[in-house]
């Protein structure tokens, strides 16, 4: 019982911290796609500091760190006819700071020789590690050998 409660607490804390990290905060930079009417279509966060799985890219004379999928997404969004630009969250809305990022950084520039479609369809390392975390959490919920005779509630 305690083991199950501990696993649930770990799952809750892990999930809530991940969700909090995905909410745009003042000071964040995003590549934001908008349609012809200026309506928000989608976004990808870009970073000011390097981390695992990120590549350095320069937009409008400023260095950022991006995922390969972000560069591929930018290209595909512009091919769909949407406008993509870098926007800064200044706490009271979004301020555009760099236009036409698709012309400034390509997949080739960050060392990727696949097409944008191939990059978007592939699984990157960060996604593999996320699946590994979910597998570890699932193992916590698996019953021990002593509990296997009882089975789960649903199998009774």
C-alpha positions in Angstrom: 0.0 0.0 0.0 2.8 2.4 0.9 4.7 1.5 -2.2 1.6 2.3 -4.3 1.1 5.7 -2.6 4.8 6.5 -3.0 4.6 5.7 -6.7 1.5 7.8 -7.2 3.2 10.7 -5.4 6.3 10.4 -7.6 4.1 10.3 -10.7 2.1 13.4 -9.6 5.3 15.4 -8.8 6.9 14.4 -12.0 3.9 15.2 -14.1 3.1 18.6 -12.4 6.7 19.8 -12.8 6.7 18.8 -16.5 3.4 20.6 -17.0 4.6 23.7 -15.2 7.7 23.8 -17.4 5.6 23.8 -20.6 3.6 26.9 -19.6 5.1 30.0 -21.3 6.7 32.3 -18.7 7.8 35.9 -19.0 11.2 36.0 -20.7 10.6 32.9 -22.8 11.3 32.9 -26.6 9.1 30.9 -29.0 8.9 30.3 -32.7 5.2 31.0 -33.2 3.2 30.1 -36.3 0.2 32.3 -37.3 -2.2 31.9 -40.3 -2.9 34.6 -42.9 -5.4 36.3 -40.5 -2.8 36.4 -37.7 -4.4 33.7 -35.6 -2.2 31.5 -33.5 -1.6 28.1 -35.1 1.2 26.5 -33.0 4.6 27.1 -31.3 7.9 25.7 -30.4 10.0 26.9 -27.5 13.6 28.0 -28.2 16.2 28.3 -25.5 18.9 30.7 -24.4 21.0 27.9 -22.8 22.3 24.7 -24.2 20.9 21.4 -23.0 20.9 17.7 -24.1 19.4 17.3 -27.5 19.6 20.9 -28.5 21.6 22.5 -31.4 22.9 26.0 -31.6 21.1 28.3 -34.1 21.4 32.0 -34.9 18.3 34.0 -35.6 18.5 37.8 -36.3 22.1 37.9 -35.0 21.3 36.2 -31.7 22.2 32.7 -30.6 19.5 30.2 -29.4 19.4 26.5 -28.9 16.7 24.5 -30.7 15.6 20.9 -31.3 15.9 19.5 -34.8 12.1 19.1 -34.8 11.7 22.8 -34.2 13.7 23.7 -37.3 11.8 21.1 -39.3 8.4 22.4 -38.0 9.4 25.9 -38.9 10.0 24.9 -42.5 6.8 22.9 -42.7 4.7 25.7 -41.3 6.0 28.2 -43.9 5.3 25.6 -46.6 1.7 25.4 -45.4 1.4 29.2 -45.9 1.7 30.2 -42.3 3.9 33.0 -41.0 6.5 32.0 -38.4 8.5 34.4 -36.3 10.3 34.5 -33.0 8.2 36.1 -30.3 9.2 37.1 -26.8 6.8 36.7 -23.9 7.2 40.0 -21.9 4.5 39.0 -19.3 1.7 41.0 -20.9 1.6 39.4 -24.3 3.9 38.4 -27.1 6.3 40.7 -28.9 7.6 39.7 -32.4 11.4 40.1 -32.4 12.6 38.2 -35.5 10.9 37.5 -38.8 11.5 34.8 -41.4 13.4 32.3 -39.2 13.0 29.6 -41.9 15.4 31.6 -44.1 18.0 32.0 -41.4 18.4 28.4 -40.1 17.8 25.2 -42.0 18.2 21.5 -41.0 21.4 21.4 -43.0 22.8 24.4 -40.9 22.4 22.3 -37.7 23.9 19.1 -39.2 20.7 17.3 -40.2 20.7 15.8 -43.7 17.1 14.4 -43.6 14.0 16.2 -44.9 11.7 18.1 -42.6 9.1 15.5 -43.0 11.5 12.7 -42.0 12.7 14.6 -39.0 9.1 15.2 -37.8 8.2 11.6 -38.3 11.3 10.3 -36.4 11.8 9.7 -32.7 14.4 11.9 -31.1 16.5 11.0 -28.0 14.4 13.2 -25.7 11.3 11.2 -26.7 13.1 7.9 -26.1 14.1 9.0 -22.6 10.5 10.1 -21.9 9.3 6.6 -22.8 12.0 5.2 -20.6 10.7 7.2 -17.6 7.2 6.0 -18.3 8.4 2.4 -18.4 10.1 2.9 -15.0 6.9 4.3 -13.5 4.9 1.4 -14.9 7.4 -1.1 -13.3 6.7 0.5 -9.9 3.0 -0.4 -10.4 3.7 -4.0 -11.4 3.0 -6.3 -8.5 5.8 -8.2 -6.8 6.1 -12.0 -7.2 4.3 -12.5 -3.9 1.2 -10.6 -5.1 1.0 -12.4 -8.4 -1.3 -15.2 -7.0 -4.0 -12.7 -6.1 -4.0 -11.0 -9.5 -5.4 -7.5 -10.1 -8.9 -6.3 -9.2 -9.9 -6.4 -12.9 -8.9 -10.0 -13.4 -11.1 -11.4 -10.7 
